[in-house]
């Protein structure tokens, strides 16, 4: 009887240990271009926010998370103008526009999320209130980085990937050439490491780039985003 009880006890401990060995969330990042996992899905941060533009749904988070640690190690304060984004570098400043009431705010990225399909940014309570979505909970928005870049005129493209391995960038370029006549690779050195950014198309307006961004997102490139060319 003692032997049977001992066996069951060991089995229970083993099961519990295996359940806790793979945390649902891991926000460990060593810098831009690094990866992290949430609920088993891998996300890779982009190496530069310059020229970043995105449209989609904004949401917000507040009291439940107030006082907790954010993904970059800060303490979340629902009364500050901050936000969460899945791939933008920490401390990126964004202009967020509510497409329903045309209100605009500026927020800083200090957290990761939202991990809900279709949502592109999670605002702090204060930011949501100033944008006019604290009651509705969500709203269609556009977000753009305030890191230089001209969003009204010039040349635009759609960035589809960024790699530390040049061969991976070349493979993606080859695949994209089946759909676009212009596909090119640019390089950027971040913290001493070179990253190769693959961009598809060359457009004279942001609107054209956005149309192709949407097409790419719907065809296997969910992290594609329009960029202003340097």
C-alpha positions, 0 to 999 in steps of 0.5 A: 500500500505504501509503495502504491501511494509513493508511486502515485505521489511521484507521478503527481509531482512529475505531472505538475513539474511538466506543466510548469516547465513551459510558461505561457508568456516569455518577454525576454528580449535582448534588443530590437530584432530579438524574439519572444513568445506568448502562448506558444507563438513567436514574435520578432521585434523590428529593428527600426521604427522609422517610417512605421505606419499601421491601421487596425483596431486599438483597445486599452488596459487599465486597473487590473494591470496597474502597478504590474511590470511591463515587458520592458521592466517598467511599472505600468501606470494607467495614468501615463501616456503609454501603450503596448505593441507587439513588434515596435522597439521599446520607447518608440513614440507613436501618433495614434488617430481615432478614425471615428472622432479624429482625435490624436494622441502621442504615446510611448511603447513600453509593453507588449501586446495586444495578443487578440486577433485584429488589434494592433495597439493596447493603450493605457487608460489615460491614453484611451480616455484622451482618444475617446475610447475608454467607454467603447473599449475599442476603435479603428485607428491609424498609428505612425512612428514619430521617428523622422520620416515623411508620411505625406509625400515621397516613396513608400514600400512595404516591409515584410521581414527583417533578418540577421541572416542574409540568406533568409532575406534573399529567400524571401526576396525570391518569393516576393518577386513572384508578386512584385516587380520591385523587391529590395533588401536594405541593411541596418546596423543595430547594436553592432549587428547587421539586419537585412530588411526585405521590402516589396514594391515602390509606391508614390503614395502612402495609400498605395503602400497601405493597399499592398500592405493589406494584401500581404497581411492577408497572404501569409505576411501578418507583420507587413507594414508600410514604410517611408523610404530613406 
